[in-house]
Amino acid sequence: MRHLLALAAVLVLAGCGAPRALPPAASGTQPLDAPAGTARPILAGPAQFTLPGAEPIIVFTYKPSNYAGGPLLVVFHGVGRNAADYRDHAIGMAQRFGAVVAAPLFDAARFQGERYQRGGVLRGGEPQPQDQWTYSFVPRIVAQVRAMEGHPDLPYYCIGHSAGGQFAMRMAGFLPGAARRIVAVNPGSDLFPTRDLRFRYGFGGLPPALGGDDALRAYLAAPLTLYLGTSDTVQDKNLDRSPEAMKQGSSRIERGRACFELARKLAAEKNWAFNWRKVEISGVGHSSTRMFAGREVEDALFGN
């Protein structure tokens, strides 16, 4: 018996010293623990990776079988925080344009309206450092995908629907980065290029560095497309109906058209560069799937 007990103790001690096998990664995930420059390419089909950092975020991806080096479409989800669904809604665009899709998840626990739709530019009414804006995640996502694909000059385009359209539009106003085109699809409220409306609806109340003429001029020069469904006229539960939002129009389509017209007139009056575009799709309401599937989405992303 003493011999059996001794043998059991040896086995237990040996087991304690042995390395524990880690469980395999979930299907379609790609851990990012490789040294810089050795990241593995994005998996074909639907997958995901975690962007590391002080606030890690999950990025849902899709790479079509016909992928041959670009472009990258960064897709921003709506208020439902369903980034995986938005990745799936963008599969048609990925296949049609030979693009890889990256759809980051900005969860509601950490990224409520102040940090998502409004990008974290202000916190409690106070301006925040640029590197703390939620928009600063986008160049990091792009850099990660470029590293994974071994393509440091991979061109990228941004497209967001509804709350994601608000995120995209305000990103164009404050941190457009190097995106070839930023497409705001059916945003519920718009960033009007005026100081007559307070921020989130305009540039009013912001310090000069964020709301002065230089900021307005840069906004009008940003490569922004308003991609609007002509039937997006319903005042649903998610539509902002605050007094300042209603000054923009009674529906998403009215607000988008009014914002574009104000921007066009301001650029003409000031003789400023104007790189916005407006693309409308007839008969479509507040539907990301139909907006993404429409033939007009190509014009919204890549048109001149």
Secondary structure, 3 states (H helix, E strand, C coil): CHHHHHHHHHHHHHHHHCCCCCCCCCCCEECCCCCCCCCCCCCCEEEEEEECCCCCEEEEEEECCCCCCCCEEEEECCCCCCHHHHHHHCHHHHHHHCCEEEEECCCCCCCCCCCCCCCCCEECCEECCHHHCHHHHHHHHHHHHHHHHCCCCCCEEEEEECHHHHHHHHHHHHCCCCCCCEEEECCCCCCCCCCCCECCCCCECCCHHHHCHHHHHHHHHCCEEEEEECCCCCCCCCCCCCHHHHHHCCCHHHHHHHHHHHHHHHHHHHCCCCCCEEEEECCCCCCHHHHHHCCHHHHHHHCC
